[in-house]
Amino acid sequence: MILKELEDKTKQDLREYFQDRDYMVVTVPKDEPARVYVVKATRTVETARRIHDLSPGATVALGRAMVGALILTSLIKHATDQKVLIKIDGGGPIGTVVAEADGKGRVRGFVDNPKVPLHTKEVEGVRKVDLSKIVGSEGTLTVVKEIGMGTPYTSVVPLVSGEIAKDIAFYFAQSEQIPSAVGIGVLVDKDGSVRHAGGFLIQTFGGISPKVLDLLERRASQLPPVTAIMEEGKRPEDIAAMILEDLKPQLIGLKEVEYYCPCSEDVAKASLLLLSEEEIEEITNEGPAEVVCRFCGRVYRFDKKDL
């Protein structure tokens, strides 16, 4: 469900509808050229954890990447099938991390090593996940945008931290020339399930007043971790209002977020038909050919007759 489908609903209707759902909001200050995106993706990341049977460390890594991909849909048209894919190759024990999201709020992802151990570090007396030790910090972030114009647009930037949020902010500054502040968090409970997952993006554009620019920069740097805010019961629209306090925030976009994989038998078969006849015959001589979707784990089997 997206904003234009909810125009006749009251504010209370919206809060009740999205009480147990994941969603993203887009908010702007009334008189300044800036945008704030805030996403809640707790159930979505939990779905990914269960599909891939992720360890806590892998859950945090893939969860942050998925939230990052959702944030990067700010670069494509909303409510469309246009897609953004991010690939993180940091050289860490988790291997490659991949996440893809579209303009309708659908997201999916996978990691090479779903059982990577959890690494932590102490920050001001508090133990926190050290994602750079899981993902690695010496490598690249690749962003691929499919906007229906033929060849996808691909941009590669070096990792600056391995924590994903800072790396995405660096991508915005380097490849899109948009000053941005990004915060992403995934909190894993004692049983390994996802307690909270979400993030925010603050962007400013030419013509913004120096006073408001300074205000937003300070708020971005002083904002508590997004999972800590969510733990207090705050929702995406509440977090956006905190960021744009006193700037007359206006909600201009809203959409549900879900884990979704569009793989199909036809897509799986097409991938096999890229092989030569000799390769297909060699595979099928040993039994049915299998194609496993890395995003959802679905298995497709084809015998000689099928191919």
C-alpha positions in Angstrom: 0.0 0.0 0.0 1.3 3.5 -0.9 0.3 7.0 0.1 -2.1 7.7 -2.8 -4.1 4.7 -1.7 -4.4 6.0 1.8 -5.5 9.6 1.1 -9.0 9.0 2.5 -7.8 7.4 5.7 -7.4 9.4 8.9 -4.1 9.7 10.7 -5.4 7.2 13.3 -6.4 4.8 10.6 -2.8 4.9 9.3 -1.3 4.3 12.6 -3.6 1.3 13.2 -3.0 -0.1 9.8 0.8 0.1 10.1 1.0 -1.0 13.8 2.5 -4.3 13.0 3.8 -3.7 9.5 7.1 -2.5 8.0 7.0 0.7 6.1 8.9 3.8 4.8 7.9 7.4 5.0 9.3 10.4 3.1 9.0 13.8 4.8 10.1 17.3 3.8 10.3 20.6 5.7 7.7 23.0 4.4 10.0 25.8 3.2 13.4 24.2 2.7 14.9 22.0 0.0 15.6 18.8 2.1 14.2 15.3 2.4 14.0 12.8 5.2 13.4 9.1 4.6 12.8 6.8 7.6 12.2 3.1 7.3 11.1 0.4 9.7 12.1 -3.1 8.5 12.0 -5.3 11.6 9.7 -8.1 10.3 11.4 -7.9 6.9 14.9 -8.5 8.3 13.5 -11.2 10.5 12.1 -12.9 7.4 15.5 -12.8 5.8 17.1 -14.3 9.0 14.7 -17.2 8.9 15.0 -17.8 5.2 18.8 -17.9 5.2 19.1 -19.3 8.8 21.5 -16.4 9.6 23.8 -16.2 12.6 23.4 -12.9 14.7 26.5 -11.4 12.9 25.1 -12.3 9.5 21.7 -11.0 10.5 23.1 -7.6 11.4 25.2 -7.4 8.2 22.4 -8.4 5.8 19.8 -6.5 7.7 21.8 -3.2 7.4 22.4 -3.9 3.7 18.7 -4.4 3.1 17.7 -1.3 4.9 20.5 0.5 2.9 19.0 -0.8 -0.3 15.6 0.5 0.8 17.1 3.9 1.5 18.7 3.9 -1.9 15.3 3.6 -3.5 15.3 7.4 -3.0 17.2 7.4 -6.3 14.4 5.7 -8.3 10.7 6.3 -8.9 8.4 5.2 -6.1 5.7 2.6 -6.7 7.5 1.2 -9.7 9.5 -1.9 -10.6 12.7 0.1 -10.9 15.4 -1.5 -8.7 18.5 -0.7 -6.8 21.0 -3.4 -5.9 23.9 -3.0 -3.6 26.9 -5.4 -3.4 29.4 -5.1 -0.6 32.8 -6.8 -1.0 34.8 -5.8 2.0 37.1 -8.8 2.3 35.6 -9.9 5.7 34.6 -13.4 6.8 31.0 -12.9 5.7 32.1 -12.7 2.0 29.9 -10.8 -0.4 26.7 -9.1 0.9 24.0 -8.4 -1.6 20.6 -6.6 -1.2 18.1 -5.5 -3.8 15.0 -3.2 -3.4 12.5 -1.8 -5.8 10.2 1.2 -5.9 7.3 -0.7 -4.3 9.2 -1.4 -1.1 10.1 -5.0 -1.8 13.5 -6.1 -0.8 15.6 -9.3 -0.7 19.2 -10.2 -0.1 21.8 -12.9 0.7 25.3 -13.3 2.1 28.1 -15.8 1.2 28.6 -17.0 4.8 25.4 -17.0 6.8 27.1 -18.5 9.8 29.8 -15.8 10.3 30.6 -15.2 14.1 29.4 -12.1 15.8 32.2 -9.5 16.5 31.7 -6.7 19.1 33.6 -3.7 20.4 33.2 -1.4 23.3 32.1 2.1 22.6 31.8 4.5 25.6 31.3 1.5 27.9 28.7 -0.2 25.7 29.2 -3.4 23.7 28.2 -2.9 20.1 28.4 -4.9 17.0 31.7 -4.4 15.1 30.4 -4.8 11.6 33.7 -3.9 10.0 35.2 -7.1 11.5 32.4 -9.1 9.8 32.0 -7.3 6.5 35.6 -6.0 6.2 36.6 -2.4 5.5 38.9 -2.7 2.6 36.9 -3.3 -0.5 34.1 -1.8 -2.6 30.4 -0.8 -2.5 28.7 -1.4 -5.8 25.4 0.2 -6.6 23.4 -0.9 -9.6 20.3 1.1 -10.6 17.8 -0.5 -13.1 15.5 2.3 -14.2 14.1 0.8 -17.4 16.5 2.6 -19.7 18.3 -0.4 -21.1 21.7 -1.0 -19.6 21.7 -0.6 -15.8 23.7 2.2 -14.2 26.5 0.9 -12.1 28.7 2.9 -9.7 31.6 1.5 -7.6 33.0 3.4 -4.6 35.6 2.3 -2.0 34.4 1.2 1.5 35.1 3.9 4.1 34.1 2.0 7.2 32.4 -1.4 6.5 29.6 -0.3 8.8 27.3 0.2 5.7 25.6 3.4 6.8 28.7 5.6 6.4 29.5 3.7 3.2 26.1 4.6 1.7 26.5 8.2 2.8 29.9 8.3 1.0 28.3 6.8 -2.1 25.7 9.6 -2.1 28.4 12.3 -1.8 30.7 10.8 -4.4 28.4 9.3 -7.1 25.2 11.4 -6.7 26.8 14.6 -5.3 24.0 14.8 -2.7 25.1 15.7 0.9 23.5 13.0 3.0 23.4 11.7 6.5 22.6 8.0 6.9 21.8 6.0 10.0 21.0 2.3 10.0 20.6 -0.2 12.8 19.7 -3.8 13.4 19.2 -5.1 17.0 19.3 -8.8 17.5 17.5 -10.3 20.6 19.0 -12.9 22.9 17.3 -15.7 21.0 18.8 -14.5 17.7 15.6 -13.0 16.3 15.4 -9.4 15.1 14.1 -7.0 17.8 14.4 -3.8 15.7 15.7 -2.9 12.2 15.4 0.5 10.5 17.2 3.5 9.3 17.0 7.1 8.1 18.4 9.3 5.3 18.6 13.1 5.5 19.4 14.9 2.3 19.9 18.6 1.6 19.9 20.4 -1.7 21.0 23.7 -3.2 19.3 26.7 -1.8 18.9 25.5 1.7 19.5 28.2 4.3 22.8 27.9 6.2 20.8 28.0 9.5 18.7 25.0 8.6 21.6 23.1 7.1 23.5 23.6 10.4 20.5 22.5 12.3 20.0 19.3 10.3 23.7 18.4 10.5 23.6 18.8 14.3 20.5 16.7 14.6 21.9 14.0 12.4 25.1 13.8 14.6 23.2 13.9 17.9 20.4 11.5 17.0 20.5 8.3 19.2 20.9 5.0 17.4 17.8 4.3 15.4 17.2 1.0 17.2 17.3 2.9 20.5 14.6 5.3 19.2 12.5 2.3 18.0 12.9 0.7 21.4 11.1 3.7 22.9 8.1 2.9 20.6 8.9 5.6 18.0 7.6 4.9 14.5 9.1 6.2 11.2 6.8 9.3 11.1 7.8 10.1 14.7 11.5 9.8 13.9 11.0 12.1 10.8 9.2 14.6 13.1 12.1 14.5 15.5 14.6 15.3 12.7 12.4 18.1 11.2 11.2 19.5 14.5 10.2 23.2 14.2 10.5 23.0 10.3 6.9 22.2 9.6 7.4 18.6 8.4 5.1 17.3 5.7 4.5 13.7 4.8 4.8 13.3 1.0 5.3 9.5 0.6 4.5 6.3 2.4 4.8 2.7 1.4 4.9 -0.8 2.9 8.1 -2.7 3.1 8.4 -6.5 2.7 10.8 -9.3 1.9 9.9 -10.4 -1.6 11.6 -12.6 -4.2 10.2 -12.6 -7.7 12.1 -15.7 -8.8 10.1 -18.2 -10.9 10.5 -21.5 -12.8 10.8 -19.6 -16.1 13.6 -17.4 -14.7 15.4 -20.5 -13.4 15.0 -22.4 -16.7 16.3 -19.4 -18.6 19.5 -19.4 -16.5 20.1 -23.0 -17.4 19.5 -22.3 -21.1 22.5 -20.0 -21.1 24.6 -23.2 -20.9 25.7 -25.1 -24.0 23.9 -28.3 -25.1 26.9 -30.3 -24.0 26.9 -28.8 -20.5 23.1 -29.3 -20.1 23.4 -32.9 -21.2 26.3 -33.5 -18.8 24.3 -32.1 -15.9 21.0 -34.0 -16.7 22.9 -37.3 -17.3 23.6 -37.2 -13.5 19.9 -36.6 -12.7 17.6 -33.6 -12.7 19.2 -30.2 -13.0 18.7 -28.0 -10.0 18.7 -24.2 -9.8 18.6 -22.7 -6.3 17.7 -19.1 -5.8 20.2 -17.4 -3.6 17.7 -14.8 -2.5 15.0 -17.1 -1.1 16.4 -20.7 -1.2 13.7 -21.9 -3.6 14.8 -25.0 -5.6 13.8 -25.6 -9.2 14.4 -29.0 -10.8 14.4 -29.8 -14.5 15.0 -33.1 -16.3 16.1 -33.6 -19.9 12.5 -33.4 -21.2 12.0 -30.0 -19.5 15.1 -28.6 -21.1 
